[in-house]
Amino acid sequence: MLQQEIDEYYAHFRVSNNLLELRNLVQVAELIVRCAMMRKESRGLHFTLDYPELLTHSGPSILSPGNHYINR
């Protein structure tokens, strides 16, 4: 919803540094939430009631475009 409003504003108004910063913040926030929701465990600040335990082997921690995982 917020992303749609930003896209609409982006298309109809002059692009400013503040608008670029807002767009970047929303994109990063969305990525953080998506990654946290994909985890089947709680790890660090990504705690979920559905999976409260920490797994001994962590899953992929880096995502790239197209939902490809990079293990490091």
Sequence and secondary structure as in RCSB ss.txt:
>XXXX:A:sequence
MLQQEIDEYYAHFRVSNNLLELRNLVQVAELIVRCAMMRKESRGLHFTLDYPELLTHSGPSILSPGNHYINR
>XXXX:A:secstr
 HHHHHHHHHHHS   HHHHHHHHHHHHHHHHHHHHHH SS BTTB  SSS S  SS    EEETTTEEE  
